[in-house]
Amino acid sequence: MIKFFRKIRQNLLSEGKTGKYLKYAIGEILLVVIGILIALQINNWNEINKNKDSEKEYLFRIQSDINQDITELEGHFKTDTLKLDSYTFLGRWLNSDSIKATPEVLLEHLSKANRLNWFEGKNIVFDDMKSSGKTALIVSDTLRNEIQNYYRLFDEVIKQESLYTENIIRYREKIDFLELGPFMEMIMPKRWNANTVQVTANDLFNKLSSLEENKKNILSENFSITKGQIIDGHTIRLKLFEEGIKLTKSIDDYLK
């Protein structure tokens, strides 16, 4: 093709048709420019399509992470409810002679109350987007802001979870007078039960029943404070849960 155009130019010059040669040269330059512009436009379209595909892929993965967060949070809500019920029962039992419990029931409530559960969540995809500067792939400012707000709340929940766990451990240290180690061993499977002197649910029941009044008050206060911590954690988890539900719907609507 290049040889073809060069031959035309040479023929025009050899025939002395300078005017036609100039017009032809200008036309050829314009043709080259148009070709370059078309190539740039095609390249731009390809880049736009590539970015759209990346945006879609990231949104699908973020949505998957949020759905896993929602499932995890639902599990924590159930555990929180069981723990609050058990702490409430134990507090009432300590403070009222009218609340009756068998050793087995008491042990069951203590086991539920002693569970530690914390939200871990999944933010790998969003962190990858931030660290690689790819959040701009999300074209919609509104959706991008929603996602960023969700993960700001996510980080706040993780921070609160850490404080909650530290506080629970600290509160438990204040009731070391209970010496619950042997009783914790009691609920272990035989393979992992390290007790040399076996204790029973009746032993635990009698130990708690015979506590001095001041120790009962310390234990009861501990239960109340712990319940407050659980409710605080539950509240911010619930907010993240609600934001997650809204965000997954926003992503669905955007992708459609």
JOFENMO-V118864 format. One record per residue. N is the residue number from 1. SS is DSSP state (@ for helix, = for strand, . for the rest). BURIAL is + if it has 9 or more other ideal C-beta (glycine too) atoms within 8 Angstrom, else -. Layout:
# JOFENMO-V118864
{{N SS BURIAL} {N SS BURIAL}}
This chain:
# JOFENMO-V118864
{{1 . -} {2 @ -} {3 @ -} {4 @ -} {5 @ +} {6 @ -} {7 @ -} {8 @ +} {9 @ +} {10 @ -} {11 @ -} {12 @ +} {13 @ +} {14 @ -} {15 . -} {16 . -} {17 . -} {18 @ -} {19 @ -} {20 @ -} {21 @ +} {22 @ -} {23 @ -} {24 @ +} {25 @ +} {26 @ -} {27 @ -} {28 @ +} {29 @ -} {30 @ -} {31 @ -} {32 @ -} {33 @ -} {34 @ -} {35 @ -} {36 @ -} {37 @ -} {38 @ -} {39 @ -} {40 @ -} {41 @ -} {42 @ -} {43 @ -} {44 @ -} {45 @ -} {46 @ -} {47 @ -} {48 @ -} {49 @ -} {50 @ -} {51 @ +} {52 @ -} {53 @ -} {54 @ +} {55 @ +} {56 @ +} {57 @ -} {58 @ +} {59 @ +} {60 @ +} {61 @ +} {62 @ +} {63 @ +} {64 @ +} {65 @ +} {66 @ +} {67 @ +} {68 @ +} {69 @ +} {70 @ +} {71 @ -} {72 @ +} {73 @ +} {74 @ +} {75 @ +} {76 @ +} {77 @ +} {78 @ -} {79 @ +} {80 @ +} {81 @ -} {82 @ +} {83 @ +} {84 @ +} {85 @ +} {86 @ +} {87 @ +} {88 @ +} {89 @ +} {90 @ +} {91 @ +} {92 @ +} {93 @ +} {94 @ +} {95 @ -} {96 . -} {97 . -} {98 . -} {99 . -} {100 . -} {101 . +} {102 . -} {103 @ +} {104 @ -} {105 @ -} {106 @ +} {107 @ +} {108 @ +} {109 @ +} {110 @ +} {111 @ +} {112 @ +} {113 @ +} {114 . -} {115 . +} {116 . -} {117 . -} {118 . +} {119 . +} {120 . -} {121 . +} {122 . -} {123 . +} {124 @ -} {125 @ +} {126 @ +} {127 @ -} {128 @ +} {129 @ +} {130 @ -} {131 @ -} {132 . -} {133 . -} {134 . +} {135 @ +} {136 @ -} {137 @ +} {138 . +} {139 . -} {140 . -} {141 @ -} {142 @ -} {143 @ +} {144 @ +} {145 @ -} {146 @ +} {147 @ +} {148 @ +} {149 @ +} {150 @ +} {151 @ +} {152 @ -} {153 @ +} {154 @ +} {155 @ -} {156 @ +} {157 @ +} {158 @ +} {159 @ -} {160 @ +} {161 @ +} {162 @ +} {163 @ -} {164 @ +} {165 @ +} {166 @ -} {167 @ +} {168 @ +} {169 @ -} {170 @ -} {171 @ +} {172 @ +} {173 @ -} {174 . -} {175 . +} {176 @ -} {177 @ -} {178 @ -} {179 . -} {180 . -} {181 @ -} {182 @ +} {183 @ +} {184 @ +} {185 @ +} {186 @ +} {187 . -} {188 . +} {189 . -} {190 @ -} {191 @ -} {192 @ -} {193 . +} {194 . -} {195 . +} {196 . -} {197 . -} {198 . -} {199 . +} {200 . -} {201 @ +} {202 @ -} {203 @ +} {204 @ +} {205 @ +} {206 @ -} {207 @ +} {208 @ +} {209 @ -} {210 . -} {211 . +} {212 . -} {213 @ -} {214 @ -} {215 @ +} {216 @ +} {217 @ -} {218 @ +} {219 @ +} {220 @ +} {221 @ -} {222 @ +} {223 @ +} {224 @ +} {225 @ +} {226 @ +} {227 @ +} {228 @ -} {229 @ +} {230 @ +} {231 @ +} {232 @ +} {233 @ +} {234 @ +} {235 @ -} {236 @ +} {237 @ +} {238 @ +} {239 @ +} {240 @ +} {241 @ +} {242 @ -} {243 @ +} {244 @ +} {245 @ +} {246 @ +} {247 @ +} {248 @ +} {249 @ -} {250 @ +} {251 @ +} {252 @ +} {253 @ -} {254 @ +} {255 @ -} {256 . -}}
